[in-house]
């Protein structure tokens, strides 16, 4: 990219790899990203560059028998993790989340996460 104020071209680069598979019994999502230190992020949602990030989410969905439990439509259990390495500061960020969702009739849902 090029800085409009100085007309200097940026030498930075970025790479993103995404895998998504959303099907009825199981949702899978994985992403890997790499941004060099001098990559311009003018319109991006990250506040820093020079990072490598990997993240993933696995979410099996269970559908109880309507005859036995008519008030419960679906149960989702989600495990997600995120890891970011900052090449500039040499520091790491990580998160791990467990989540349990219950979907009831009439678009009512309940969620618990840790």
C-alpha positions as CSV (number, residue, x, y, z in Angstrom):
1,X,0.0,0.0,0.0
2,X,1.0,3.6,-0.3
3,X,0.7,6.4,2.3
4,X,-1.3,9.2,0.6
5,X,0.3,11.9,2.7
6,X,4.0,11.0,2.0
7,X,3.5,8.9,-1.2
8,X,5.9,6.3,0.4
9,X,5.1,2.7,-0.4
10,X,4.8,0.3,2.4
11,X,6.9,-2.9,2.3
12,X,4.7,-4.8,4.7
13,X,2.7,-7.9,3.9
14,X,0.0,-10.0,5.4
15,X,-1.1,-13.6,5.1
16,X,-4.4,-15.2,6.3
17,X,-5.6,-18.8,6.1
18,X,-9.2,-19.6,7.1
19,X,-11.0,-23.0,7.3
20,X,-14.8,-23.0,8.0
21,X,-17.1,-26.0,8.1
22,X,-20.6,-25.3,9.5
23,X,-22.8,-28.4,9.4
24,X,-25.7,-29.6,11.5
25,X,-23.8,-31.8,13.9
26,X,-20.6,-29.9,14.2
27,X,-19.2,-26.4,13.5
28,X,-15.4,-26.0,12.9
29,X,-13.5,-22.7,12.4
30,X,-9.8,-22.2,12.3
31,X,-7.7,-19.2,11.3
32,X,-4.0,-18.4,11.0
33,X,-2.8,-14.9,10.3
34,X,0.6,-13.2,9.9
35,X,1.2,-9.5,9.6
36,X,4.7,-8.0,9.2
37,X,5.8,-5.1,11.4
38,X,5.4,-2.5,8.6
39,X,2.1,-3.7,7.2
40,X,-0.4,-0.8,7.0
41,X,-3.6,-1.5,8.9
42,X,-5.5,1.6,8.2
43,X,-8.9,-0.1,7.8
44,X,-8.3,-3.2,9.9
45,X,-9.6,-4.2,13.3
46,X,-6.2,-4.9,14.8
47,X,-4.4,-2.2,16.7
48,X,-0.9,-3.6,16.1
49,X,1.2,-5.2,13.4
50,X,4.1,-7.6,13.6
51,X,1.9,-10.4,14.9
52,X,1.2,-14.1,14.2
53,X,-2.2,-15.3,15.3
54,X,-3.9,-18.7,15.4
55,X,-7.4,-19.3,16.6
56,X,-9.9,-22.1,16.5
57,X,-13.4,-23.1,17.5
58,X,-15.1,-26.5,17.7
59,X,-18.8,-26.6,18.5
60,X,-20.7,-29.9,18.5
61,X,-24.5,-29.5,18.4
62,X,-26.9,-31.9,20.1
63,X,-30.6,-32.2,19.2
64,X,-32.7,-33.8,21.9
65,X,-35.7,-35.9,20.8
66,X,-38.7,-33.6,20.7
67,X,-41.0,-36.3,22.0
68,X,-39.0,-36.5,25.2
69,X,-37.9,-32.9,25.7
70,X,-40.2,-30.6,23.7
71,X,-39.0,-27.4,25.5
72,X,-35.4,-27.8,24.4
73,X,-34.5,-27.5,20.7
74,X,-30.7,-27.7,20.7
75,X,-27.6,-27.8,23.0
76,X,-24.3,-26.3,21.7
77,X,-21.0,-26.9,23.5
78,X,-18.2,-24.7,22.2
79,X,-14.5,-24.7,22.9
80,X,-12.5,-21.9,21.4
81,X,-8.8,-20.9,21.8
82,X,-6.8,-17.9,20.5
83,X,-3.0,-17.4,20.5
84,X,-1.2,-14.3,19.4
85,X,2.6,-13.8,19.3
86,X,3.8,-10.2,19.0
87,X,7.1,-10.2,17.0
88,X,7.9,-6.6,18.1
89,X,7.5,-7.0,21.9
90,X,8.2,-10.8,21.9
91,X,5.1,-11.2,24.1
92,X,2.2,-13.6,23.8
93,X,-1.5,-13.3,24.3
94,X,-3.8,-16.3,24.7
95,X,-7.4,-17.2,25.6
96,X,-9.4,-20.3,26.1
97,X,-13.2,-20.3,26.4
98,X,-15.7,-23.1,27.2
99,X,-19.3,-22.3,26.4
100,X,-22.6,-24.1,26.8
101,X,-25.6,-22.8,24.9
102,X,-29.2,-23.9,25.2
103,X,-31.8,-23.0,22.5
104,X,-35.4,-23.1,23.5
105,X,-38.6,-22.5,21.3
106,X,-39.6,-19.0,20.5
107,X,-36.0,-17.8,20.0
108,X,-35.1,-17.9,23.6
109,X,-31.6,-19.0,24.5
110,X,-29.4,-19.3,27.5
111,X,-25.6,-19.2,27.6
112,X,-22.9,-20.0,30.1
113,X,-19.2,-19.5,29.5
114,X,-15.9,-19.6,31.4
